[in-house]
Amino acid sequence: MMGLRILLVMPPTESAIKRVVGATGPPLGLAYLASMIREEHDVRIIDGIAEDLTFEDVMKILKRYDPDIVGITATTSAMYDSYAVAKIAKNLNENVFVVMGGPHVTFTPELTMRECPCIDAVVRGEGELTFKELVDAVDKGRSLKGILGLSYQEENGKIRNEPPRPLIQNVDEIPIPSYDLLPMGKYVADGPPSER
């Protein structure tokens, strides 16, 4: 098998949208990240919300798949659920590289890594190019120094923030999202609860 095993995770969390509508939208950010690296690496996505997973389920998937890198998406309302996934991953394999991205951690990378020392790095802003460079560096055993848009823990425990990455100018450079890695049938709602 080529490359690394990489698991991208939308953590199990309470979703008001799913409760009201009956379904959520696909985590397109994770699907875009997968498209950036899947030619060279074995990538899987789990959507804890759409698949109604428990943390126990996530643990079983992590145990079976035994990834080299776990990428977790983090919204403000799901931060502690994201931390829980990071802790599960590190408890199963202390050498797994745990990276988090999303709107919340973009603005709070130091706080995020202080609150949850299981997180090795935070991708800030648009993640596609930063995540690809991070995966390449981990795969080749290179330093993370100089990867724009990345915050990470150095060996001495200090947190280093690399400069921000400029926004992607030509979005056509990004491959289409890896919809085939998502449980697409779970995102179709039957209509409002009153019509069911």
C-alpha positions as CSV (number, residue, x, y, z in Angstrom):
1,M,0.0,0.0,0.0
2,M,1.3,3.4,-0.9
3,G,1.7,6.3,1.4
4,L,0.0,6.9,4.8
5,R,-3.3,5.9,6.2
6,I,-5.3,9.1,6.9
7,L,-8.6,9.3,8.7
8,L,-10.6,12.5,8.4
9,V,-13.3,12.9,11.1
10,M,-16.4,15.0,11.6
11,P,-16.9,14.2,15.3
12,P,-20.1,12.9,16.8
13,T,-21.9,15.9,18.2
14,E,-25.4,17.2,18.9
15,S,-26.7,18.8,15.7
16,A,-29.7,21.1,15.9
17,I,-30.0,21.0,12.1
18,K,-30.2,17.3,12.1
19,R,-32.7,17.3,15.0
20,V,-35.0,19.8,13.1
21,V,-34.6,18.8,9.5
22,G,-33.7,15.1,9.8
23,A,-30.4,15.4,8.0
24,T,-27.2,17.5,7.8
25,G,-25.1,18.6,4.9
26,P,-21.9,16.7,3.9
27,P,-18.6,17.9,5.5
28,L,-17.3,19.3,2.2
29,G,-14.1,20.6,3.8
30,L,-13.1,17.1,4.7
31,A,-14.0,15.9,1.2
32,Y,-11.8,18.6,-0.4
33,L,-8.9,17.6,1.9
34,A,-9.3,14.0,0.9
35,S,-9.1,14.9,-2.8
36,M,-5.8,16.7,-2.3
37,I,-4.0,13.7,-1.0
38,R,-5.9,10.5,-2.0
39,E,-3.7,9.8,-5.1
40,E,-0.7,9.2,-2.8
41,H,-2.4,8.0,0.4
42,D,-5.2,5.8,1.7
43,V,-7.9,8.2,2.9
44,R,-11.1,7.6,4.7
45,I,-13.8,10.0,6.1
46,I,-16.2,9.4,8.9
47,D,-19.1,11.7,9.5
48,G,-20.1,11.2,13.1
49,I,-23.2,13.3,12.8
50,A,-24.7,11.8,9.6
51,E,-23.7,8.3,10.6
52,D,-25.1,8.6,14.2
53,L,-21.8,7.4,15.6
54,T,-20.9,7.3,19.3
55,F,-17.4,7.9,20.6
56,E,-17.2,4.1,21.1
57,D,-17.9,3.6,17.4
58,V,-15.1,6.1,16.5
59,M,-12.8,4.3,18.8
60,K,-13.5,1.0,17.0
61,I,-13.0,2.5,13.6
62,L,-9.7,4.1,14.8
63,K,-8.6,0.7,16.2
64,R,-9.4,-1.2,13.0
65,Y,-8.0,1.4,10.5
66,D,-4.9,2.3,12.7
67,P,-4.3,5.6,10.8
68,D,-0.9,7.5,10.7
69,I,-2.7,10.8,10.6
70,V,-6.1,11.8,12.1
71,G,-7.6,15.1,10.8
72,I,-10.5,16.4,12.8
73,T,-12.8,19.3,11.8
74,A,-13.8,21.6,14.6
75,T,-16.7,24.1,14.9
76,T,-17.2,26.1,18.0
77,S,-20.2,24.2,19.2
78,A,-18.4,20.8,18.7
79,M,-15.0,21.7,20.2
80,Y,-15.1,19.4,23.2
81,D,-16.3,16.5,20.9
82,S,-13.4,17.2,18.6
83,Y,-11.0,17.1,21.6
84,A,-12.6,13.8,22.6
85,V,-11.7,12.3,19.2
86,A,-8.2,13.6,19.5
87,K,-7.8,12.0,22.9
88,I,-9.2,8.7,21.7
89,A,-6.8,8.6,18.8
90,K,-3.7,9.4,21.0
91,N,-4.8,6.8,23.7
92,L,-4.9,4.1,21.0
93,N,-1.6,5.2,19.4
94,E,0.6,7.8,21.0
95,N,2.5,8.1,17.7
96,V,-0.5,9.0,15.6
97,F,-0.3,12.6,14.2
98,V,-3.4,14.5,15.2
99,V,-4.3,17.7,13.3
100,M,-7.3,19.9,13.7
101,G,-8.9,22.5,11.3
102,G,-12.0,24.5,11.0
103,P,-13.4,27.9,11.8
104,H,-12.9,27.8,15.6
105,V,-9.3,26.7,15.7
106,T,-8.3,29.1,12.9
107,F,-8.6,31.9,15.4
108,T,-7.6,30.0,18.6
109,P,-4.6,27.7,17.7
110,E,-2.7,28.2,20.9
111,L,-5.7,27.9,23.1
112,T,-6.8,24.8,21.2
113,M,-3.4,23.1,21.7
114,R,-3.2,24.1,25.3
115,E,-6.7,22.9,26.1
116,C,-6.0,19.6,24.3
117,P,-2.3,18.6,24.2
118,C,-3.2,15.6,22.1
119,I,-3.4,17.9,19.1
120,D,-0.1,18.1,17.3
121,A,-1.0,20.8,14.8
122,V,-3.7,23.2,13.7
123,V,-4.5,24.1,10.1
124,R,-5.6,27.8,10.0
125,G,-7.8,29.2,7.2
126,E,-8.3,27.4,3.9
127,G,-6.9,24.0,4.6
128,E,-6.3,22.3,1.2
129,L,-2.7,23.3,0.4
130,T,-1.6,23.5,4.0
131,F,-2.9,20.0,4.8
132,K,-1.3,18.6,1.7
133,E,2.1,20.1,2.7
134,L,1.6,18.8,6.2
135,V,0.9,15.3,5.0
136,D,3.9,15.3,2.7
137,A,6.1,16.5,5.6
138,V,4.8,13.8,8.0
139,D,5.2,11.1,5.2
140,K,8.8,12.1,4.5
141,G,9.8,12.8,8.1
142,R,10.5,16.4,7.4
143,S,10.2,19.4,9.7
144,L,6.9,21.3,9.7
145,K,8.8,24.6,9.7
146,G,7.8,26.9,6.9
147,I,4.3,25.4,6.1
148,L,2.2,28.5,5.7
149,G,-1.1,28.5,7.7
150,L,0.1,25.9,10.2
151,S,0.4,26.1,13.9
152,Y,2.1,23.2,15.7
153,Q,3.8,22.0,18.9
154,E,7.6,22.0,18.8
155,E,9.6,19.4,20.6
156,N,10.2,21.8,23.5
157,G,6.4,22.2,24.0
158,K,6.3,25.7,22.5
159,I,3.6,26.4,19.9
160,R,4.9,27.9,16.7
161,N,2.6,29.8,14.3
162,E,3.8,29.9,10.7
163,P,2.7,32.9,8.7
164,P,-0.8,32.8,7.2
165,R,-1.3,31.2,3.8
166,P,-2.7,33.5,1.1
167,L,-6.1,32.6,-0.1
168,I,-6.2,30.3,-3.1
169,Q,-6.6,32.5,-6.2
170,N,-7.5,29.9,-8.7
171,V,-10.1,27.5,-7.2
172,D,-9.9,25.4,-10.3
173,E,-6.6,24.1,-9.0
174,I,-8.5,22.3,-6.2
175,P,-9.9,18.9,-7.3
176,I,-13.6,18.2,-6.8
177,P,-14.5,16.9,-3.4
178,S,-14.3,13.1,-2.7
179,Y,-18.0,12.6,-2.5
180,D,-17.5,8.8,-2.9
181,L,-15.8,8.7,0.6
182,L,-19.0,10.2,2.2
183,P,-22.2,8.4,3.2
184,M,-24.1,10.5,0.6
185,G,-27.4,8.7,1.2
186,K,-27.5,10.0,4.8
187,Y,-27.7,13.7,3.7
188,V,-31.1,13.5,2.0
189,A,-33.8,14.7,4.3
190,D,-37.4,13.3,4.1
191,G,-38.8,16.8,4.6
192,P,-39.7,18.5,7.8
193,P,-40.7,16.3,10.7
194,S,-44.3,17.3,10.5
195,E,-44.6,15.8,6.9
196,R,-43.2,12.4,7.9
